[in-house]
């Protein structure tokens, strides 16, 4: 049987990857393939959110309403922070790299 708790771990890891990629690219300004890295970051964010949806779906199927009620507020808040952070970091990364390429 599948351990649905692994979805939470996977979601956290992918969320951190989604935020780490553009942060790394902003610190290390030598990446020419910023569009590819930005796409990977967005994909990690999307998969992270899907993992949370699958986990919540599992709680609904099991009718574990108390677990769902206990966690949904934190999940909603963390999801909003992840999406907004990923978008802002990736847009900033693309703007910085475009500006650096235009200077060269």
C-alpha positions as a printed NumPy array, in Angstrom:
array([[  0.   ,   0.   ,   0.   ],
       [  1.228,   3.501,  -0.821],
       [  2.276,   5.737,   2.078],
       [  0.448,   8.976,   1.346],
       [  2.606,  10.775,   3.904],
       [  5.387,  10.682,   1.298],
       [  3.323,  13.127,  -0.764],
       [  3.855,  15.754,   1.934],
       [  7.619,  15.191,   1.935],
       [  7.711,  15.293,  -1.852],
       [  5.651,  18.46 ,  -1.834],
       [  8.041,  20.183,   0.571],
       [ 11.12 ,  19.078,  -1.388],
       [  9.671,  20.192,  -4.73 ],
       [  8.491,  23.474,  -3.218],
       [ 11.995,  24.172,  -1.95 ],
       [ 13.42 ,  23.291,  -5.365],
       [ 10.921,  25.648,  -7.021],
       [ 12.174,  28.498,  -4.832],
       [ 15.856,  27.494,  -4.821],
       [ 16.402,  27.418,  -8.585],
       [ 15.638,  31.095,  -9.283],
       [ 17.349,  32.148,  -6.049],
       [ 20.517,  30.341,  -7.103],
       [ 20.333,  31.88 , -10.57 ],
       [ 19.962,  35.362,  -9.099],
       [ 23.018,  34.852,  -6.908],
       [ 25.094,  33.198,  -9.647],
       [ 24.483,  35.41 , -12.693],
       [ 26.286,  33.166, -15.2  ],
       [ 23.354,  31.076, -16.482],
       [ 22.396,  31.609, -20.112],
       [ 19.551,  29.078, -19.946],
       [ 17.387,  30.997, -17.494],
       [ 14.193,  30.183, -19.431],
       [ 14.818,  26.434, -19.058],
       [ 15.591,  26.787, -15.354],
       [ 12.527,  28.975, -14.885],
       [ 10.398,  26.303, -16.566],
       [ 11.827,  23.647, -14.242],
       [ 11.048,  25.875, -11.269],
       [  7.434,  26.375, -12.387],
       [  7.07 ,  22.627, -13.007],
       [  8.395,  21.823,  -9.511],
       [  5.892,  24.296,  -8.052],
       [  3.008,  22.741,  -9.991],
       [  3.94 ,  19.174,  -9.035],
       [  4.334,  20.242,  -5.405],
       [  0.789,  21.63 ,  -5.411],
       [ -0.52 ,  18.483,  -7.142],
       [  1.018,  16.348,  -4.403],
       [ -0.918,  18.361,  -1.813],
       [ -4.143,  17.96 ,  -3.782],
       [ -3.58 ,  14.194,  -3.996],
       [ -2.882,  14.035,  -0.262],
       [ -6.059,  15.982,   0.542],
       [ -8.01 ,  13.752,  -1.839],
       [ -6.728,  10.746,   0.108],
       [ -7.967,  12.312,   3.354],
       [-11.395,  12.877,   1.796],
       [-11.545,   9.276,   0.486],
       [-10.714,   7.988,   3.98 ],
       [-13.237,  10.452,   5.432],
       [-10.587,  11.741,   7.837],
       [-12.327,  15.062,   8.295],
       [-10.447,  16.051,  11.446],
       [ -7.061,  15.702,   9.708],
       [ -8.351,  17.647,   6.734],
       [ -9.751,  20.42 ,   8.909],
       [ -6.537,  20.581,  10.942],
       [ -4.234,  20.931,   7.945],
       [ -6.133,  22.737,   5.182],
       [ -5.453,  26.242,   6.522],
       [ -1.696,  25.703,   6.626],
       [ -1.754,  24.015,   3.224],
       [ -3.666,  26.914,   1.681],
       [ -1.296,  29.483,   3.188],
       [  1.845,  27.598,   2.212],
       [  0.497,  27.069,  -1.309],
       [ -0.142,  30.785,  -1.729],
       [  3.355,  31.631,  -0.493],
       [  4.872,  29.02 ,  -2.822],
       [  3.017,  30.243,  -5.916],
       [  3.622,  33.951,  -5.255],
       [  7.26 ,  33.356,  -4.313],
       [  7.912,  31.189,  -7.366],
       [  6.353,  33.726,  -9.726],
       [  8.168,  36.714,  -8.21 ],
       [ 11.554,  34.982,  -8.113],
       [ 11.27 ,  33.669, -11.671],
       [ 10.109,  36.994, -13.113],
       [ 12.961,  38.747, -11.308],
       [ 15.435,  36.142, -12.559],
       [ 14.3  ,  36.526, -16.167],
       [ 14.394,  40.328, -15.975],
       [ 17.906,  40.316, -14.479],
       [ 19.232,  37.856, -17.042],
       [ 17.592,  39.737, -19.927],
       [ 19.166,  42.955, -18.695],
       [ 22.575,  41.243, -18.401],
       [ 22.281,  39.809, -21.917],
       [ 21.371,  43.21 , -23.382],
       [ 24.48 ,  44.754, -21.813],
       [ 26.776,  42.2  , -23.479]])
